[in-house]
Amino acid sequence: MAEPELSLKTLRLAALPEFDPPAQLWARIEAEHRRRQLRGRVLRWGGGLAAMLALATVVALAPRPQLAATGPLAQLERRSQELEQAYAGFGQTASPLENEAELRAVELALQQAYDRGAAVDELLPLWQQRNDVLSNLIVLAAGGAQPTRI
């Protein structure tokens, strides 16, 4: 049954008149195809740029948390920075691992507190402890004394 249908289709196609397309038809088809490709690229790039612009606008206009620049936490942080610079001015001590172990422990506790989003009341004593440790290290470095381990 498939063969008679195939032959009927062939006969119908053979009965169609000859068609001679204009000479410029393929050139027009190729030009239209290139135009559509270019338009697709422009739309994709334009959409990407619009999305990036929208994202940049959202980021630029998003509210940022403001830290109190004059609060007690900011004062402790500034003091800690000053002490750290003063301690760095003394250069490397004889045994940094022994002298700075407590400082590193406090800094680790501070980092962990910030990582979990600790409140100011938890951060204040840690910054104060860091300042105390730095002050002690400065006194030791300035006097040339070494802490005694028991």
Contact map, one row per residue, 1 for C-alpha under 8 A:
111110000000000000000000000000000000000000000000000000000000000000000000000000000000000000000000000000000000000000000000000000000000000000000000000000
111111000000000000000000000000000000000000000000000000000000000000000000000000000000000000000000000000000000000000000000000000000000000000000000000000
111111100000000000000000000000000000000000000000000000000000000000000000000000000000000000000000000000000000000000000000000000000000000000000000000000
111111110000000000000000000000000000000000000000000000000000000000000000000000000000000000000000000000000000000000000000000000000000000000000000000000
111111111000000000000000000000000000000000000000000000000000000000000000000000000000000000000000000000000000000000000000000000000000000000000000000000
011111111100000000000000000000000000000000000000000000000000000000000000000000000000000000000000000000000000000000000000000000000000000000000000000000
001111111110000000000000000000000000000000000000000000000000000000000000000000000000000000000000000000000000000000000000000000000000000000000000000000
000111111111000000000000000000000000000000000000000000000000000000000000000000000000000000000000000000000000000000000000000000000000000000000000000000
000011111111100000000000000000000000000000000000000000000000000000000000000000000000000000000000000000000000000000000000000000000000000000000000000000
000001111111110000000000000000000000000000000000000000000000000000000000000000000000000000000000000000000000000000000000000000000000000000000000000000
000000111111111000000000000000000000000000000000000000000000000000000000000000000000000000000000000000000000000000000000000000000000000000000000000000
000000011111111100000000000000000000000000000000000000000000000000000000000000000000000000000000000000000000000000000000000000000000000000000000000000
000000001111111100000000000000000000000000000000000000000000000000000000000000000000000000000000000000000000000000000000000000000000000000000000000000
000000000111111100000000000000000000000000000000000000000000000000000000000000000000000000000000000000000000000000000000000000000000000000000000000000
000000000011111110000000000000000000000000000000000000000000000000000000000000000000000000000000000000000000000000000000000000000000000000000000000000
000000000001111111000000000000000000000000000000000000000000000000000000000000000000000000000000000000000000000000000000000000000000000000000000000000
000000000000001111100000000000000000000000000000000000000000000000000000000000000000000000000000000000000000000000000000000000000000000000000000000000
000000000000000111110000000000000000000000000000000000000000000000000000000000000000000000000000000000000000000000000000000000000000000000000000000000
000000000000000011111000000000000000000000000000000000000000000000000000000000000000000000000000000000000000000000000000000000000000000000000000000000
000000000000000001111100000000000000000000000000000000000000000000000000000000000000000000000000000000000000000000000000000000000000000000000000000000
000000000000000000111110100000000000000000000000000000000000000000000000000000000000000000000000000000000000000000000000000000000000000000000000000000
000000000000000000011111100000000000000000000000000000000000000000000000000000000000000000000000000000000000000000000000000000000000000000000000000000
000000000000000000001111110000000000000000000000000000000000000000000000000000000000000000000000000000000000000000000000000000000000000000000000000000
000000000000000000000111111100000000000000000000000000000000000000000000000000000000000000000000000000000000000000000000000000000000000000000000000000
000000000000000000001111111110000000000000000000000000000000000000000000000000000000000000000000000000000000000000000000000000000000000000000000000000
000000000000000000000011111111000000000000000000000000000000000000000000000000000000000000000000000000000000000000000000000000000000000000000000000000
000000000000000000000001111111100000000000000000000000000000000000000000000000000000000000000000000000000000000000000000000000000000000000000000000000
000000000000000000000001111111110000000000000000000000000000000000000000000000000000000000000000000000000000000000000000000000000000000000000000000000
000000000000000000000000111111111000000000000000000000000000000000000000000000000000000000000000000000000000000000000000000000000000000000000000000000
000000000000000000000000011111111100000000000000000000000000000000000000000000000000000000000000000000000000000000000000000000000000000000000000000000
000000000000000000000000001111111110000000000000000000000000000000000000000000000000000000000000000000000000000000000000000000000000000000000000000000
000000000000000000000000000111111111000000000000000000000000000000000000000000000000000000000000000000000000000000000000000000000000000000000000000000
000000000000000000000000000011111111100000000000000000000000000000000000000000000000000000000000000000000000000000000000000000000000000000000000000000
000000000000000000000000000001111111110000000000000000000000000000000000000000000000000000000000000000000000000000000000000000000000000000000000000000
000000000000000000000000000000111111111000000000000000000000000000000000000000000000000000000000000000000000000000000000000000000000000000000000000000
000000000000000000000000000000011111111100000000000000000000000000000000000000000000000000000000000000000000000000000000000000000000000000000000000000
000000000000000000000000000000001111111110000000000000000000000000000000000000000000000000000000000000000000000000000000000000000000000000000000000000
000000000000000000000000000000000111111111000000000000000000000000000000000000000000000000000000000000000000000000000000000000000000000000000000000000
000000000000000000000000000000000011111111100000000000000000000000000000000000000000000000000000000000000000000000000000000000000000000000000000000000
000000000000000000000000000000000001111111110000000000000000000000000000000000000000000000000000000000000000000000000000000000000000000000000000000000
000000000000000000000000000000000000111111111000000000000000000000000000000000000000000000000000000000000000000000000000000000000000000000000000000000
000000000000000000000000000000000000011111111100000000000000000000000000000000000000000000000000000000000000000000000000000000000000000000000000000000
000000000000000000000000000000000000001111111110000000000000000000000000000000000000000000000000000000000000000000000000000000000000000000000000000000
000000000000000000000000000000000000000111111111000000000000000000000000000000000000000000000000000000000000000000000000000000000000000000000000000000
000000000000000000000000000000000000000011111111100000000000000000000000000000000000000000000000000000000000000000000000000000000000000000000000000000
000000000000000000000000000000000000000001111111110000000000000000000000000000000000000000000000000000000000000000000000000000000000000000000000000000
000000000000000000000000000000000000000000111111111000000000000000000000000000000000000000000000000000000000000000000000000000000000000000000000000000
000000000000000000000000000000000000000000011111111100000000000000000000000000000000000000000000000000000000000000000000000000000000000000000000000000
000000000000000000000000000000000000000000001111111110000000000000000000000000000000000000000000000000000000000000000000000000000000000000000000000000
000000000000000000000000000000000000000000000111111111000000000000000000000000000000000000000000000000000000000000000000000000000000000000000000000000
000000000000000000000000000000000000000000000011111111100000000000000000000000000000000000000000000000000000000000000000000000000000000000000000000000
000000000000000000000000000000000000000000000001111111110000000000000000000000000000000000000000000000000000000000000000000000000000000000000000000000
000000000000000000000000000000000000000000000000111111111000000000000000000000000000000000000000000000000000000000000000000000000000000000000000000000
000000000000000000000000000000000000000000000000011111111100000000000000000000000000000000000000000000000000000000000000000000000000000000000000000000
000000000000000000000000000000000000000000000000001111111110000000000000000000000000000000000000000000000000000000000000000000000000000000000000000000
000000000000000000000000000000000000000000000000000111111111000000000000000000000000000000000000000000000000000000000000000000000000000000000000000000
000000000000000000000000000000000000000000000000000011111111100000000000000000000000000000000000000000000000000000000000000000000000000000000000000000
000000000000000000000000000000000000000000000000000001111111110000000000000000000000000000000000000000000000000000000000000000000000000000000000000000
000000000000000000000000000000000000000000000000000000111111110000000000000000000000000000000000000000000000000000000000000000000000000000000000000000
000000000000000000000000000000000000000000000000000000011111110000000000000000000000000000000000000000000000000000000000000000000000000000000000000000
000000000000000000000000000000000000000000000000000000001111111000000000000000000000000000000000000000000000000000000000000000000000000000000000000000
000000000000000000000000000000000000000000000000000000000111111100000000000000000000000000000000000000000000000000000000000000000000000000000000000000
000000000000000000000000000000000000000000000000000000000000111110000000000000000000000000000000000000000000000000000000000000000000000000000000000000
000000000000000000000000000000000000000000000000000000000000011111000000000000000000000000000000000000000000000000000000000000000000000000000000000000
000000000000000000000000000000000000000000000000000000000000001111100000000000000000000000000000000000000000000000000000000000000000000000000000000000
000000000000000000000000000000000000000000000000000000000000000111110000000000000000000000000000000000000000000000000000000000000000000000000000000000
000000000000000000000000000000000000000000000000000000000000000011111000000000000000000000000000000000000000000000000000000000000000000000000000000000
000000000000000000000000000000000000000000000000000000000000000001111110010000000000000000000000000000000000000000000000000000000000000000000000000000
000000000000000000000000000000000000000000000000000000000000000000111110011000000000000000000000000000000000000000000000000000000000000000000000000000
000000000000000000000000000000000000000000000000000000000000000000011111011000000000000000000000000000000000000000000000000000000000000000000000000000
000000000000000000000000000000000000000000000000000000000000000000011111111000000000000000000000000000000000000000000000000000000000000000000000000000
000000000000000000000000000000000000000000000000000000000000000000000111111100000000000000000000000000000000000000000000000100000000000000000000000000
000000000000000000000000000000000000000000000000000000000000000000000011111110000000000000000000000000000000000000000001001100100000000000000000000000
000000000000000000000000000000000000000000000000000000000000000000011111111111000000000000000000000000000000000000000000000000000000000000000000000000
000000000000000000000000000000000000000000000000000000000000000000001111111111100000000000000000000000000000000000000000000000000000000000000000000000
000000000000000000000000000000000000000000000000000000000000000000000001111111110000000000000000000000000000000000000000000100110010000000000000000000
000000000000000000000000000000000000000000000000000000000000000000000000111111111000000000000000000000000000000000000000000000100000000000000000000000
000000000000000000000000000000000000000000000000000000000000000000000000011111111100000000000000000000000000000000000000000000000000000000000000000000
000000000000000000000000000000000000000000000000000000000000000000000000001111111110000000000000000000000000000000000000000000000010000000000000000000
000000000000000000000000000000000000000000000000000000000000000000000000000111111111000000000000000000000000000000000000000000100110010000000000000000
000000000000000000000000000000000000000000000000000000000000000000000000000011111111100000000000000000000000000000000000000000000000000000000000000000
000000000000000000000000000000000000000000000000000000000000000000000000000001111111110000000000000000000000000000000000000000000000000000000000000000
000000000000000000000000000000000000000000000000000000000000000000000000000000111111111000000000000000000000000000000000000000000010011001000000000000
000000000000000000000000000000000000000000000000000000000000000000000000000000011111111100000000000000000000000000000000000000000000010000000000000000
000000000000000000000000000000000000000000000000000000000000000000000000000000001111111110000000000000000000000000000000000000000000000000000000000000
000000000000000000000000000000000000000000000000000000000000000000000000000000000111111111000000000000000000000000000000000000000000000001000000000000
000000000000000000000000000000000000000000000000000000000000000000000000000000000011111111100000000000000000000000000000000000000000010011001000000000
000000000000000000000000000000000000000000000000000000000000000000000000000000000001111111110000000000000000000000000000000000000000000000000000000000
000000000000000000000000000000000000000000000000000000000000000000000000000000000000111111100000000000000000000000000000000000000000000000000000000000
000000000000000000000000000000000000000000000000000000000000000000000000000000000000011111111000000000000000000000000000000000000000000001001100000000
000000000000000000000000000000000000000000000000000000000000000000000000000000000000001111111000000000000000000000000000000000000000000000000000000000
000000000000000000000000000000000000000000000000000000000000000000000000000000000000000101111101000000000000000000000000000000000000000000000000000000
000000000000000000000000000000000000000000000000000000000000000000000000000000000000000001111111000000000000000000000000000000000000000000001000000000
000000000000000000000000000000000000000000000000000000000000000000000000000000000000000000011111000000000000000000000000000000000000000000000000000000
000000000000000000000000000000000000000000000000000000000000000000000000000000000000000000001111111000000000000000000000000000000000000000000000000000
000000000000000000000000000000000000000000000000000000000000000000000000000000000000000000011111111110000000000000000000000000000000000000000000000000
000000000000000000000000000000000000000000000000000000000000000000000000000000000000000000000011111110000000000000000000000000000000000000000000000000
000000000000000000000000000000000000000000000000000000000000000000000000000000000000000000000011111110000000000000000000000000000000000000000000000000
000000000000000000000000000000000000000000000000000000000000000000000000000000000000000000000011111111000000000000000000000000000000000010000000011000
000000000000000000000000000000000000000000000000000000000000000000000000000000000000000000000001111111110000000000000000000000000000000010000000000000
000000000000000000000000000000000000000000000000000000000000000000000000000000000000000000000001111111111000000000000000000000000000000000000000000000
000000000000000000000000000000000000000000000000000000000000000000000000000000000000000000000000001111111100000000000000000000000000100000000000000000
000000000000000000000000000000000000000000000000000000000000000000000000000000000000000000000000000111111110000000000000000000000100110000000000000000
000000000000000000000000000000000000000000000000000000000000000000000000000000000000000000000000000111111111000000000000000000000000000000000000000000
000000000000000000000000000000000000000000000000000000000000000000000000000000000000000000000000000011111111100000000000000000000000000000000000000000
000000000000000000000000000000000000000000000000000000000000000000000000000000000000000000000000000001111111110000000000000001001100000000000000000000
000000000000000000000000000000000000000000000000000000000000000000000000000000000000000000000000000000111111111000000000000000000100000000000000000000
000000000000000000000000000000000000000000000000000000000000000000000000000000000000000000000000000000011111111100000000000000000000000000000000000000
000000000000000000000000000000000000000000000000000000000000000000000000000000000000000000000000000000001111111110000000000001000000000000000000000000
000000000000000000000000000000000000000000000000000000000000000000000000000000000000000000000000000000000111111111000000001001100000000000000000000000
000000000000000000000000000000000000000000000000000000000000000000000000000000000000000000000000000000000011111111100000000000000000000000000000000000
000000000000000000000000000000000000000000000000000000000000000000000000000000000000000000000000000000000001111111110000000000000000000000000000000000
000000000000000000000000000000000000000000000000000000000000000000000000000000000000000000000000000000000000111111111100011000000000000000000000000000
000000000000000000000000000000000000000000000000000000000000000000000000000000000000000000000000000000000000011111111100000000000000000000000000000000
000000000000000000000000000000000000000000000000000000000000000000000000000000000000000000000000000000000000001111111100000000000000000000000000000000
000000000000000000000000000000000000000000000000000000000000000000000000000000000000000000000000000000000000000111111100000000000000000000000000000000
000000000000000000000000000000000000000000000000000000000000000000000000000000000000000000000000000000000000000011111110000000000000000000000000000000
000000000000000000000000000000000000000000000000000000000000000000000000000000000000000000000000000000000000000011111111011000000000000000000000000000
000000000000000000000000000000000000000000000000000000000000000000000000000000000000000000000000000000000000000000001111111000000000000000000000000000
000000000000000000000000000000000000000000000000000000000000000000000000100000000000000000000000000000000000000000000111111100000000000000000000000000
000000000000000000000000000000000000000000000000000000000000000000000000000000000000000000000000000000000000000000000011111110000000000000000000000000
000000000000000000000000000000000000000000000000000000000000000000000000000000000000000000000000000000000000000010000111111111000000000000000000000000
000000000000000000000000000000000000000000000000000000000000000000000000100000000000000000000000000000000000010010000111111111100000000000000000000000
000000000000000000000000000000000000000000000000000000000000000000000001100100000000000000000000000000000000000000000001111111110000000000000000000000
000000000000000000000000000000000000000000000000000000000000000000000000000000000000000000000000000000000000000000000000111111111000000000000000000000
000000000000000000000000000000000000000000000000000000000000000000000000000000000000000000000000000000000100110000000000011111111100000000000000000000
000000000000000000000000000000000000000000000000000000000000000000000000100110010000000000000000000000000000010000000000001111111110000000000000000000
000000000000000000000000000000000000000000000000000000000000000000000000000100000000000000000000000000000000000000000000000111111111000000000000000000
000000000000000000000000000000000000000000000000000000000000000000000000000000000000000000000000000000000100000000000000000011111111100000000000000000
000000000000000000000000000000000000000000000000000000000000000000000000000000010000000000000000000000100110000000000000000001111111110000000000000000
000000000000000000000000000000000000000000000000000000000000000000000000000100110010000000000000000000000000000000000000000000111111111000000000000000
000000000000000000000000000000000000000000000000000000000000000000000000000000000000000000000000000000000000000000000000000000011111111100000000000000
000000000000000000000000000000000000000000000000000000000000000000000000000000000000000000000000000001100000000000000000000000001111111110000000000000
000000000000000000000000000000000000000000000000000000000000000000000000000000010011001000000000000000100000000000000000000000000111111111000000000000
000000000000000000000000000000000000000000000000000000000000000000000000000000000010000000000000000000000000000000000000000000000011111111100000000000
000000000000000000000000000000000000000000000000000000000000000000000000000000000000000000000000000000000000000000000000000000000001111111110000000000
000000000000000000000000000000000000000000000000000000000000000000000000000000000000001000000000001100000000000000000000000000000000111111111000000000
000000000000000000000000000000000000000000000000000000000000000000000000000000000010011001000000000000000000000000000000000000000000011111111100000000
000000000000000000000000000000000000000000000000000000000000000000000000000000000000000000000000000000000000000000000000000000000000001111111110000000
000000000000000000000000000000000000000000000000000000000000000000000000000000000000000000000000000000000000000000000000000000000000000111111111111000
000000000000000000000000000000000000000000000000000000000000000000000000000000000000001001001000000000000000000000000000000000000000000011111111110000
000000000000000000000000000000000000000000000000000000000000000000000000000000000000000001000000000000000000000000000000000000000000000001111111100000
000000000000000000000000000000000000000000000000000000000000000000000000000000000000000000000000000000000000000000000000000000000000000000111111100000
000000000000000000000000000000000000000000000000000000000000000000000000000000000000000000000000000000000000000000000000000000000000000000011111110000
000000000000000000000000000000000000000000000000000000000000000000000000000000000000000000000000000000000000000000000000000000000000000000011111111000
000000000000000000000000000000000000000000000000000000000000000000000000000000000000000000000000001000000000000000000000000000000000000000011001111100
000000000000000000000000000000000000000000000000000000000000000000000000000000000000000000000000001000000000000000000000000000000000000000010000111110
000000000000000000000000000000000000000000000000000000000000000000000000000000000000000000000000000000000000000000000000000000000000000000000000011111
000000000000000000000000000000000000000000000000000000000000000000000000000000000000000000000000000000000000000000000000000000000000000000000000001111
000000000000000000000000000000000000000000000000000000000000000000000000000000000000000000000000000000000000000000000000000000000000000000000000000111
